[in-house]
Amino acid sequence: MHKITRRMHPWVWGVLGMFLGITMASSLELGKIVKGGAIAVLVAKFADELNEGINAAYTSKGIKREETTKVVPILSTGTGGYVGAAQVAGPEENVREVKAVAQIELRLLGRRVRAKALIPVHTENLVDKITRVDGVGVSAILDVKL
């Protein structure tokens, strides 16, 4: 072992270890952010193709669809980050108004039950007042592990 490393106090090694751990954790979070941003771009770019693929899957299973559908990003409240995409369905004039699906996680029965509410909304900005688009529901969810 080199003379300098033999003389270093244990607390120096501890500080170096903590710094390395923080750096690694930060790079993992940065990777998630980059991947999440890439998913958002892909959802925006390929929304029509994703929508057609979901509708084709419904048709292949013998499920008839009469309402209008489209794919939009799913946004989680609290983080504001894109986490995936959802297909929404309903009357054409209502579906046109949907810009995203807000995902709100709820804890029920003393936190023993977890529920995720998926709400078609008018905006991609969940900081402002969230207003639901009436008459539209979520008919499919696409998600990617970050």
LUMVO-580827 format. One record per residue: residue number from 1; residue in one letter; x, y, z of N, C-alpha, C, CB in turn. Coordinates in steps of 0.1 Angstrom, whole numbers, plus 5000, padded with zeros to 4 digits. Each point is the difference from the previous one (the first is absolute). Glycine has a CB too. Layout:
<recs>
resi->NUM&resn->A&nx->X&ny->Y&nz->Z&cax->X&cay->Y&caz->Z&cx->X&cy->Y&cz->Z&cbx->X&cby->Y&cbz->Z
...
</recs>
This chain:
<recs>
resi->1&resn->M&nx->5008&ny->4988&nz->5000&cax->4992&cay->5012&caz->5000&cx->5009&cy->5012&cz->5000&cbx->4981&cby->4988&cbz->5012
resi->2&resn->H&nx->5015&ny->5022&nz->4981&cax->5008&cay->5013&caz->4999&cx->5001&cy->5006&cz->5014&cbx->4992&cby->5003&cbz->4976
resi->3&resn->K&nx->5019&ny->5005&nz->5027&cax->5002&cay->5006&caz->5013&cx->4989&cy->5010&cz->5003&cbx->5024&cby->4997&cbz->4997
resi->4&resn->I&nx->4971&ny->5011&nz->4994&cax->4990&cay->5010&caz->5003&cx->4987&cy->4993&cz->5004&cbx->5011&cby->5016&cbz->4983
resi->5&resn->T&nx->4985&ny->4974&nz->5010&cax->4987&cay->4994&caz->5003&cx->5001&cy->4992&cz->5014&cbx->4995&cby->4998&cbz->4976
resi->6&resn->R&nx->5017&ny->4998&nz->5028&cax->5001&cay->4993&caz->5013&cx->4999&cy->5010&cz->5011&cbx->5014&cby->4983&cbz->4990
resi->7&resn->R&nx->4989&ny->5030&nz->5008&cax->5000&cay->5010&caz->5010&cx->4987&cy->5007&cz->5002&cbx->5024&cby->5003&cbz->4996
resi->8&resn->M&nx->4967&ny->4995&nz->4995&cax->4987&cay->5007&caz->5000&cx->4991&cy->4995&cz->5012&cbx->5001&cby->5003&cbz->4975
resi->9&resn->H&nx->4993&ny->5006&nz->5032&cax->4992&cay->4997&caz->5012&cx->4987&cy->4993&cz->4995&cbx->5010&cby->5019&cbz->5013
resi->10&resn->P&nx->4985&ny->4972&nz->4995&cax->4987&cay->4993&caz->4997&cx->4989&cy->5010&cz->4996&cbx->5007&cby->4981&cbz->5015
resi->11&resn->W&nx->4992&ny->5030&nz->4992&cax->4989&cay->5010&caz->4997&cx->5001&cy->5005&cz->4985&cbx->4999&cby->5006&cbz->5025
resi->12&resn->V&nx->5014&ny->4995&nz->4970&cax->5002&cay->5005&caz->4986&cx->4994&cy->4990&cz->4991&cbx->5021&cby->5012&cbz->5006
resi->13&resn->W&nx->4981&ny->4975&nz->4997&cax->4994&cay->4989&caz->4991&cx->4985&cy->5000&cz->5001&cbx->5021&cby->4986&cbz->5004
resi->14&resn->G&nx->4974&ny->5017&nz->5008&cax->4986&cay->5001&caz->5002&cx->4994&cy->5011&cz->4991&cbx->5002&cby->4991&cbz->5023
resi->15&resn->V&nx->5004&ny->5021&nz->4978&cax->4995&cay->5011&caz->4992&cx->5001&cy->4997&cz->4985&cbx->5007&cby->5016&cbz->5018
resi->16&resn->L&nx->5004&ny->4978&nz->4978&cax->5001&cay->4997&caz->4986&cx->4989&cy->4990&cz->4995&cbx->5025&cby->5004&cbz->5002
resi->17&resn->G&nx->4973&ny->4986&nz->5007&cax->4989&cay->4990&caz->4998&cx->4986&cy->5007&cz->4999&cbx->5014&cby->4982&cbz->5011
resi->18&resn->M&nx->4983&ny->5027&nz->4998&cax->4988&cay->5007&caz->4999&cx->4998&cy->5008&cz->4987&cbx->5000&cby->5001&cbz->5025
resi->19&resn->F&nx->5011&ny->5006&nz->4972&cax->5000&cay->5008&caz->4987&cx->4998&cy->4991&cz->4988&cbx->5015&cby->5017&cbz->5011
resi->20&resn->L&nx->4991&ny->4972&nz->4989&cax->4999&cay->4990&caz->4989&cx->4985&cy->4995&cz->4999&cbx->5024&cby->4994&cbz->5002
resi->21&resn->G&nx->4971&ny->5003&nz->5010&cax->4986&cay->4995&caz->5000&cx->4990&cy->5011&cz->4996&cbx->5006&cby->4985&cbz->5019
resi->22&resn->I&nx->4996&ny->5027&nz->4985&cax->4991&cay->5011&caz->4996&cx->5001&cy->5003&cz->4985&cbx->5002&cby->5010&cbz->5022
resi->23&resn->T&nx->5011&ny->4989&nz->4973&cax->5002&cay->5002&caz->4985&cx->4993&cy->4989&cz->4992&cbx->5022&cby->5011&cbz->5005
resi->24&resn->M&nx->4979&ny->4977&nz->5000&cax->4993&cay->4989&caz->4993&cx->4985&cy->5001&cz->5000&cbx->5020&cby->4985&cbz->5006
resi->25&resn->A&nx->4975&ny->5019&nz->5006&cax->4985&cay->5001&caz->5001&cx->4995&cy->5012&cz->4991&cbx->5001&cby->4991&cbz->5024
resi->26&resn->S&nx->5007&ny->5020&nz->4976&cax->4996&cay->5011&caz->4991&cx->5000&cy->4996&cz->4986&cbx->5010&cby->5016&cbz->5016
resi->27&resn->S&nx->5000&ny->4976&nz->4979&cax->5000&cay->4996&caz->4986&cx->4989&cy->4991&cz->4997&cbx->5025&cby->5003&cbz->5000
resi->28&resn->L&nx->4971&ny->4988&nz->5010&cax->4988&cay->4992&caz->4998&cx->4987&cy->5008&cz->4998&cbx->5011&cby->4982&cbz->5013
resi->29&resn->E&nx->4988&ny->5028&nz->4995&cax->4988&cay->5009&caz->4999&cx->5000&cy->5008&cz->4987&cbx->4999&cby->5002&cbz->5025
resi->30&resn->L&nx->5013&ny->5003&nz->4971&cax->5002&cay->5007&caz->4988&cx->4996&cy->4991&cz->4988&cbx->5018&cby->5014&cbz->5010
resi->31&resn->G&nx->4986&ny->4973&nz->4991&cax->4996&cay->4990&caz->4990&cx->4985&cy->4999&cz->4999&cbx->5021&cby->4988&cbz->5003
resi->32&resn->K&nx->4972&ny->5011&nz->5008&cax->4985&cay->4999&caz->5000&cx->4994&cy->5013&cz->4994&cbx->5001&cby->4985&cbz->5020
resi->33&resn->I&nx->5005&ny->5026&nz->4983&cax->4994&cay->5013&caz->4994&cx->5002&cy->5000&cz->4985&cbx->5005&cby->5012&cbz->5022
resi->34&resn->V&nx->5007&ny->4984&nz->4973&cax->5002&cay->5000&caz->4986&cx->4991&cy->4989&cz->4993&cbx->5024&cby->5007&cbz->5004
resi->35&resn->K&nx->4975&ny->4982&nz->5002&cax->4991&cay->4989&caz->4995&cx->4986&cy->5005&cz->5000&cbx->5015&cby->4982&cbz->5008
resi->36&resn->G&nx->4980&ny->5025&nz->5003&cax->4987&cay->5005&caz->5000&cx->4997&cy->5010&cz->4989&cbx->5000&cby->4996&cbz->5025
resi->37&resn->G&nx->5010&ny->5013&nz->4973&cax->4999&cay->5010&caz->4990&cx->4999&cy->4994&cz->4986&cbx->5013&cby->5016&cbz->5014
resi->38&resn->A&nx->4995&ny->4973&nz->4984&cax->5000&cay->4993&caz->4987&cx->4986&cy->4994&cz->4998&cbx->5025&cby->4995&cbz->5001
resi->39&resn->I&nx->4969&ny->4999&nz->5009&cax->4987&cay->4994&caz->4999&cx->4990&cy->5011&cz->4996&cbx->5006&cby->4982&cbz->5017
resi->40&resn->A&nx->4995&ny->5030&nz->4989&cax->4991&cay->5011&caz->4997&cx->5001&cy->5003&cz->4985&cbx->5002&cby->5009&cbz->5024
resi->41&resn->V&nx->5010&ny->4992&nz->4971&cax->5002&cay->5004&caz->4986&cx->4994&cy->4989&cz->4991&cbx->5021&cby->5013&cbz->5006
resi->42&resn->L&nx->4981&ny->4974&nz->4998&cax->4995&cay->4989&caz->4992&cx->4985&cy->5000&cz->5000&cbx->5021&cby->4987&cbz->5005
resi->43&resn->V&nx->4973&ny->5015&nz->5007&cax->4985&cay->5001&caz->5000&cx->4995&cy->5010&cz->4991&cbx->5000&cby->4992&cbz->5024
resi->44&resn->A&nx->5006&ny->5020&nz->4977&cax->4995&cay->5011&caz->4991&cx->5002&cy->4997&cz->4985&cbx->5006&cby->5016&cbz->5018
resi->45&resn->K&nx->5005&ny->4978&nz->4979&cax->5003&cay->4997&caz->4986&cx->4992&cy->4989&cz->4994&cbx->5023&cby->5008&cbz->5004
resi->46&resn->F&nx->4975&ny->4981&nz->5004&cax->4994&cay->4988&caz->4995&cx->4986&cy->4998&cz->5006&cbx->5022&cby->4991&cbz->4997
resi->47&resn->A&nx->4971&ny->5019&nz->5008&cax->4987&cay->4999&caz->5006&cx->4990&cy->4993&cz->4990&cbx->5004&cby->5020&cbz->5014
resi->48&resn->D&nx->4996&ny->4985&nz->4974&cax->4990&cay->4994&caz->4990&cx->5003&cy->4985&cz->4997&cbx->4998&cby->5023&cbz->4990
resi->49&resn->E&nx->5015&ny->4974&nz->5009&cax->5003&cay->4986&caz->4998&cx->4997&cy->4991&cz->5012&cbx->5018&cby->5007&cbz->4984
resi->50&resn->L&nx->4985&ny->4998&nz->5028&cax->4996&cay->4993&caz->5012&cx->4985&cy->4998&cz->5001&cbx->5021&cby->5009&cbz->5011
resi->51&resn->N&nx->4972&ny->5001&nz->4986&cax->4985&cay->4999&caz->5000&cx->4995&cy->4990&cz->4990&cbx->4999&cby->5024&cbz->5007
resi->52&resn->E&nx->5006&ny->4976&nz->4981&cax->4996&cay->4990&caz->4990&cx->5004&cy->4986&cz->5005&cbx->5003&cby->5017&cbz->4982
resi->53&resn->G&nx->5009&ny->4981&nz->5024&cax->5004&cay->4987&caz->5005&cx->4991&cy->4995&cz->5011&cbx->5023&cby->5006&cbz->4994
resi->54&resn->I&nx->4973&ny->5002&nz->5015&cax->4990&cay->4996&caz->5011&cx->4987&cy->4996&cz->4994&cbx->5012&cby->5016&cbz->5016
resi->55&resn->N&nx->4983&ny->4993&nz->4974&cax->4987&cay->4997&caz->4994&cx->5001&cy->4987&cz->4992&cbx->4995&cby->5024&cbz->4999
resi->56&resn->A&nx->5016&ny->4973&nz->4995&cax->5002&cay->4987&caz->4993&cx->5000&cy->4988&cz->5009&cbx->5013&cby->5012&cbz->4982
resi->57&resn->A&nx->4993&ny->4990&nz->5030&cax->5000&cay->4990&caz->5010&cx->4986&cy->4997&cz->5005&cbx->5023&cby->5006&cbz->5007
resi->58&resn->Y&nx->4969&ny->5004&nz->4995&cax->4986&cay->4998&caz->5004&cx->4992&cy->4992&cz->4989&cbx->5001&cby->5022&cbz->5013
resi->59&resn->T&nx->5001&ny->4983&nz->4975&cax->4993&cay->4993&caz->4988&cx->5004&cy->4985&cz->5000&cbx->5000&cby->5022&cbz->4987
resi->60&resn->S&nx->5013&ny->4976&nz->5015&cax->5005&cay->4986&caz->4999&cx->4994&cy->4991&cz->5010&cbx->5021&cby->5008&cbz->4990
resi->61&resn->K&nx->4974&ny->4998&nz->5021&cax->4994&cay->4992&caz->5011&cx->4985&cy->5000&cz->4999&cbx->5019&cby->5006&cbz->5015
resi->62&resn->G&nx->4976&ny->5000&nz->4974&cax->4985&cay->5000&caz->4997&cx->4993&cy->5010&cz->5008&cbx->5002&cby->4976&cbz->4996
resi->63&resn->I&nx->5005&ny->5034&nz->5009&cax->4993&cay->5011&caz->5007&cx->4998&cy->5012&cz->4991&cbx->5011&cby->4993&cbz->5021
resi->64&resn->K&nx->4976&ny->5010&nz->4977&cax->4996&cay->5011&caz->4991&cx->5001&cy->5013&cz->5007&cbx->4985&cby->4984&cbz->4988
resi->65&resn->R&nx->5020&ny->5026&nz->5005&cax->5002&cay->5014&caz->5006&cx->4992&cy->5009&cz->4991&cbx->5023&cby->4995&cbz->5010
resi->66&resn->E&nx->4969&ny->5013&nz->4996&cax->4992&cay->5010&caz->4992&cx->5004&cy->5015&cz->5004&cbx->4982&cby->4983&cbz->4998
resi->67&resn->E&nx->5024&ny->5018&nz->5014&cax->5004&cay->5014&caz->5004&cx->5013&cy->5004&cz->4994&cbx->4987&cby->4997&cbz->5021
resi->68&resn->T&nx->5016&ny->5016&nz->4979&cax->5012&cay->5006&caz->4995&cx->5011&cy->4997&cz->5011&cbx->4988&cby->5018&cbz->4986
resi->69&resn->T&nx->5024&ny->4979&nz->5009&cax->5011&cay->4998&caz->5009&cx->5012&cy->5008&cz->4996&cbx->4992&cby->4977&cbz->5005
resi->70&resn->K&nx->5017&ny->5025&nz->5005&cax->5013&cay->5006&caz->4998&cx->5009&cy->4997&cz->5011&cbx->4990&cby->5019&cbz->4986
resi->71&resn->V&nx->5023&ny->4982&nz->5012&cax->5011&cay->4997&caz->5010&cx->5005&cy->5013&cz->5005&cbx->5006&cby->4978&cbz->4990
resi->72&resn->V&nx->4995&ny->5024&nz->5023&cax->5006&cay->5012&caz->5006&cx->5009&cy->4996&cz->5011&cbx->4980&cby->5013&cbz->4995
resi->73&resn->P&nx->5029&ny->4996&nz->5010&cax->5009&cay->4996&caz->5011&cx->4993&cy->4999&cz->5013&cbx->5018&cby->5011&cbz->4988
resi->74&resn->I&nx->4987&ny->4980&nz->5021&cax->4995&cay->4999&caz->5014&cx->5010&cy->5009&cz->5008&cbx->4989&cby->4976&cbz->4997
resi->75&resn->L&nx->5005&ny->5033&nz->5011&cax->5008&cay->5008&caz->5009&cx->4997&cy->4997&cz->5015&cbx->5001&cby->5018&cbz->4982
resi->76&resn->S&nx->5009&ny->4980&nz->5026&cax->4998&cay->4998&caz->5014&cx->5000&cy->5013&cz->5007&cbx->5011&cby->4977&cbz->4998
resi->77&resn->T&nx->4979&ny->5025&nz->5011&cax->5000&cay->5012&caz->5008&cx->5011&cy->4998&cz->5010&cbx->4975&cby->5004&cbz->4997
resi->78&resn->G&nx->5031&ny->5007&nz->5007&cax->5011&cay->4999&caz->5010&cx->5013&cy->5001&cz->4993&cbx->4986&cby->4987&cbz->5015
resi->79&resn->T&nx->5016&ny->5006&nz->4974&cax->5013&cay->5000&caz->4993&cx->4999&cy->5008&cz->4987&cbx->5006&cby->4978&cbz->5010
resi->80&resn->G&nx->4982&ny->5022&nz->4984&cax->4998&cay->5007&caz->4988&cx->5008&cy->4994&cz->4988&cbx->4997&cby->5020&cbz->5013
resi->81&resn->G&nx->5008&ny->4968&nz->4989&cax->5008&cay->4993&caz->4989&cx->4991&cy->4991&cz->4992&cbx->5020&cby->5002&cbz->5014
resi->82&resn->Y&nx->4984&ny->4996&nz->4974&cax->4993&cay->4990&caz->4992&cx->5004&cy->4986&cz->5004&cbx->5000&cby->5016&cbz->4981
resi->83&resn->V&nx->4990&ny->4975&nz->5021&cax->5003&cay->4987&caz->5004&cx->4995&cy->4989&cz->4990&cbx->4999&cby->5008&cbz->5023
resi->84&resn->G&nx->4995&ny->4997&nz->4967&cax->4994&cay->4990&caz->4990&cx->4990&cy->5007&cz->4991&cbx->5005&cby->4981&cbz->5016
resi->85&resn->A&nx->4986&ny->5011&nz->4980&cax->4989&cay->5005&caz->4991&cx->4987&cy->4992&cz->5003&cbx->5017&cby->5007&cbz->4982
resi->86&resn->A&nx->4972&ny->5000&nz->5014&cax->4987&cay->4993&caz->5001&cx->4992&cy->5003&cz->4988&cbx->5001&cby->5003&cbz->5025
resi->87&resn->Q&nx->4991&ny->4988&nz->4971&cax->4990&cay->5002&caz->4990&cx->4987&cy->5004&cz->5007&cbx->5011&cby->4983&cbz->4984
resi->88&resn->V&nx->4984&ny->5028&nz->5011&cax->4987&cay->5005&caz->5005&cx->4989&cy->4997&cz->4989&cbx->5011&cby->5018&cbz->5015
resi->89&resn->A&nx->4977&ny->4981&nz->4990&cax->4989&cay->4997&caz->4990&cx->4987&cy->5007&cz->5004&cbx->5010&cby->4978&cbz->4996
resi->90&resn->G&nx->4982&ny->5027&nz->4994&cax->4988&cay->5007&caz->5003&cx->4995&cy->5007&cz->4988&cbx->5007&cby->5003&cbz->5023
resi->91&resn->P&nx->4983&ny->5005&nz->4978&cax->4995&cay->5008&caz->4989&cx->5012&cy->5009&cz->4994&cbx->4977&cby->5000&cbz->5010
resi->92&resn->E&nx->5023&ny->5001&nz->4976&cax->5011&cay->5006&caz->4993&cx->5003&cy->5014&cz->5006&cbx->4994&cby->4987&cbz->4980
resi->93&resn->E&nx->4995&ny->5021&nz->5022&cax->5002&cay->5014&caz->5004&cx->5007&cy->5001&cz->5014&cbx->4980&cby->5007&cbz->4986
resi->94&resn->N&nx->5017&ny->4983&nz->5023&cax->5006&cay->5000&caz->5013&cx->5014&cy->4995&cz->5000&cbx->4977&cby->4996&cbz->5009
resi->95&resn->V&nx->5026&ny->4993&nz->4983&cax->5013&cay->4994&caz->4999&cx->5010&cy->5011&cz->4994&cbx->4990&cby->4977&cbz->4996
resi->96&resn->R&nx->5005&ny->5031&nz->4995&cax->5009&cay->5011&caz->4994&cx->5005&cy->5009&cz->5011&cbx->4988&cby->4999&cbz->4979
resi->97&resn->E&nx->5005&ny->5003&nz->5032&cax->5004&cay->5009&caz->5011&cx->5010&cy->4994&cz->5009&cbx->4978&cby->5010&cbz->4999
resi->98&resn->V&nx->5024&ny->4977&nz->5001&cax->5009&cay->4993&caz->5010&cx->5014&cy->5003&cz->4995&cbx->4983&cby->4982&cbz->5006
resi->99&resn->K&nx->5026&ny->5023&nz->5004&cax->5014&cay->5002&caz->4997&cx->5009&cy->4990&cz->5007&cbx->4995&cby->5024&cbz->4997
resi->100&resn->A&nx->4999&ny->4971&nz->5014&cax->5008&cay->4990&caz->5009&cx->4991&cy->4993&cz->5009&cbx->5020&cby->5015&cbz->4999
resi->101&resn->V&nx->4985&ny->4975&nz->5008&cax->4993&cay->4993&caz->5010&cx->5008&cy->5002&cz->5013&cbx->4990&cby->4982&cbz->4984
resi->102&resn->A&nx->5003&ny->5024&nz->5026&cax->5006&cay->5002&caz->5013&cx->4999&cy->4987&cz->5008&cbx->4995&cby->5025&cbz->5000
resi->103&resn->Q&nx->5016&ny->4971&nz->5006&cax->5000&cay->4988&caz->5009&cx->5002&cy->5005&cz->5014&cbx->5009&cby->4985&cbz->4982
resi->104&resn->I&nx->4981&ny->5012&nz->5026&cax->5000&cay->5004&caz->5014&cx->5000&cy->4987&cz->5009&cbx->4989&cby->5022&cbz->4995
resi->105&resn->E&nx->5021&ny->4976&nz->5013&cax->5000&cay->4989&caz->5009&cx->4994&cy->5003&cz->5013&cbx->5021&cby->4992&cbz->4989
resi->106&resn->L&nx->4970&ny->4999&nz->5015&cax->4992&cay->5001&caz->5013&cx->5003&cy->4989&cz->5009&cbx->4982&cby->5012&cbz->4987
resi->107&resn->R&nx->5018&ny->4991&nz->5026&cax->5001&cay->4989&caz->5010&cx->4987&cy->4999&cz->5008&cbx->5025&cby->5004&cbz->5002
resi->108&resn->L&nx->4969&ny->4984&nz->4999&cax->4987&cay->4998&caz->5006&cx->5001&cy->4990&cz->5011&cbx->4989&cby->5006&cbz->4978
resi->109&resn->L&nx->5001&ny->4994&nz->5031&cax->4999&cay->4990&caz->5011&cx->5013&cy->5000&cz->5008&cbx->4984&cby->4986&cbz->4986
resi->110&resn->G&nx->5020&ny->5025&nz->5019&cax->5012&cay->5000&caz->5008&cx->5013&cy->4997&cz->4993&cbx->4986&cby->4994&cbz->5019
resi->111&resn->R&nx->5015&ny->5009&nz->4968&cax->5011&cay->4998&caz->4991&cx->5002&cy->4985&cz->4997&cbx->5011&cby->5020&cbz->5010
resi->112&resn->R&nx->4979&ny->4972&nz->4992&cax->5001&cay->4986&caz->4997&cx->4997&cy->4997&cz->4985&cbx->4994&cby->4994&cbz->5023
resi->113&resn->V&nx->4998&ny->5016&nz->4971&cax->4996&cay->4999&caz->4986&cx->5005&cy->5012&cz->4993&cbx->4979&cby->4987&cbz->5006
resi->114&resn->R&nx->5027&ny->5010&nz->4982&cax->5005&cay->5010&caz->4992&cx->4991&cy->5001&cz->4987&cbx->5024&cby->4997&cbz->5009
resi->115&resn->A&nx->4972&ny->5015&nz->4987&cax->4992&cay->5002&caz->4988&cx->5007&cy->5010&cz->4991&cbx->4979&cby->4994&cbz->5012
resi->116&resn->K&nx->5020&ny->5004&nz->4975&cax->5006&cay->5010&caz->4991&cx->4988&cy->5005&cz->4992&cbx->5023&cby->4989&cbz->4999
resi->117&resn->A&nx->4974&ny->5024&nz->5002&cax->4989&cay->5006&caz->4992&cx->5006&cy->5006&cz->4987&cbx->4987&cby->5006&cbz->5021
resi->118&resn->L&nx->5007&ny->4990&nz->4968&cax->5005&cay->5005&caz->4987&cx->4989&cy->5009&cz->4994&cbx->5014&cby->4979&cbz->4996
resi->119&resn->I&nx->4989&ny->5034&nz->5003&cax->4991&cay->5010&caz->4996&cx->5003&cy->5007&cz->4987&cbx->4995&cby->5003&cbz->5025
resi->120&resn->P&nx->4997&ny->4996&nz->4965&cax->5003&cay->5007&caz->4987&cx->4999&cy->5015&cz->5003&cbx->4992&cby->4981&cbz->4986
resi->121&resn->V&nx->5018&ny->5027&nz->5011&cax->5000&cay->5015&caz->5003&cx->5003&cy->5008&cz->4988&cbx->5007&cby->4994&cbz->5023
resi->122&resn->H&nx->4990&ny->5019&nz->4979&cax->5001&cay->5010&caz->4989&cx->5014&cy->5005&cz->4998&cbx->4977&cby->5007&cbz->5005
resi->123&resn->T&nx->5033&ny->4991&nz->5004&cax->5013&cay->5006&caz->4999&cx->5011&cy->4990&cz->5004&cbx->4990&cby->5022&cbz->5005
resi->124&resn->E&nx->5022&ny->4980&nz->4990&cax->5012&cay->4993&caz->5005&cx->5006&cy->5006&cz->5012&cbx->5004&cby->4992&cbz->4976
resi->125&resn->N&nx->4991&ny->5019&nz->5028&cax->5006&cay->5007&caz->5012&cx->4992&cy->4997&cz->5012&cbx->5008&cby->5019&cbz->4985
resi->126&resn->L&nx->4996&ny->4972&nz->5023&cax->4993&cay->4996&caz->5012&cx->5002&cy->5009&cz->5012&cbx->5002&cby->4977&cbz->4992
resi->127&resn->V&nx->5006&ny->5034&nz->5006&cax->5002&cay->5009&caz->5011&cx->4987&cy->5009&cz->5001&cbx->5025&cby->5000&cbz->4997
resi->128&resn->D&nx->4969&ny->5003&nz->4992&cax->4988&cay->5008&caz->5000&cx->4988&cy->4991&cz->5004&cbx->5009&cby->5015&cbz->4981
resi->129&resn->K&nx->4980&ny->4991&nz->5019&cax->4987&cay->4993&caz->5004&cx->4998&cy->4988&cz->4990&cbx->4990&cby->5021&cbz->5011
resi->130&resn->I&nx->5008&ny->4967&nz->4994&cax->4998&cay->4989&caz->4992&cx->4985&cy->4999&cz->4997&cbx->5020&cby->4988&cbz->5009
resi->131&resn->T&nx->4976&ny->5012&nz->4978&cax->4986&cay->4999&caz->4997&cx->4998&cy->4988&cz->4991&cbx->4996&cby->5025&cbz->5002
resi->132&resn->R&nx->4994&ny->4967&nz->5002&cax->4997&cay->4987&caz->4993&cx->4993&cy->5003&cz->4986&cbx->4999&cby->4988&cbz->5022
resi->133&resn->V&nx->5004&ny->5004&nz->4968&cax->4992&cay->5001&caz->4988&cx->4989&cy->4990&cz->5002&cbx->5020&cby->5007&cbz->4985
resi->134&resn->D&nx->4968&ny->4998&nz->5016&cax->4988&cay->4991&caz->5002&cx->4997&cy->4991&cz->4988&cbx->4991&cby->5017&cbz->5015
resi->135&resn->G&nx->5004&ny->4972&nz->4987&cax->4996&cay->4991&caz->4989&cx->5011&cy->4992&cz->4994&cbx->4982&cby->5016&cbz->4996
resi->136&resn->V&nx->5030&ny->4985&nz->5010&cax->5012&cay->4993&caz->4994&cx->5005&cy->4991&cz->5011&cbx->5006&cby->5019&cbz->4984
resi->137&resn->G&nx->4998&ny->4969&nz->5012&cax->5006&cay->4990&caz->5010&cx->5013&cy->4995&cz->4995&cbx->4977&cby->4994&cbz->5008
resi->138&resn->V&nx->5031&ny->5000&nz->5000&cax->5012&cay->4993&caz->4996&cx->4997&cy->4986&cz->4996&cbx->5014&cby->5014&cbz->5016
resi->139&resn->S&nx->4990&ny->4983&nz->4972&cax->4997&cay->4986&caz->4995&cx->5012&cy->4991&cz->4999&cbx->4982&cby->5010&cbz->4987
resi->140&resn->A&nx->5030&ny->4996&nz->5014&cax->5013&cay->4992&caz->5000&cx->5011&cy->5008&cz->5006&cbx->4992&cby->4987&cbz->4979
resi->141&resn->I&nx->5018&ny->5006&nz->5027&cax->5011&cay->5006&caz->5006&cx->5013&cy->4994&cz->4993&cbx->4988&cby->5004&cbz->5022
resi->142&resn->L&nx->5021&ny->5004&nz->4975&cax->5013&cay->4996&caz->4995&cx->5010&cy->5005&cz->5010&cbx->4993&cby->5000&cbz->4975
resi->143&resn->D&nx->5016&ny->4991&nz->5030&cax->5010&cay->5005&caz->5009&cx->5013&cy->4994&cz->4997&cbx->4983&cby->5004&cbz->5018
resi->144&resn->V&nx->5028&ny->5003&nz->4986&cax->5013&cay->4995&caz->4998&cx->5008&cy->5001&cz->5013&cbx->5000&cby->5007&cbz->4976
resi->145&resn->K&nx->5007&ny->4983&nz->5028&cax->5007&cay->5000&caz->5013&cx->5012&cy->5010&cz->4999&cbx->4993&cby->4976&cbz->5004
resi->146&resn->L&nx->5008&ny->5033&nz->5005&cax->5011&cay->5010&caz->5000&cx->5012&cy->4994&cz->5007&cbx->4983&cby->5019&cbz->5000
</recs>
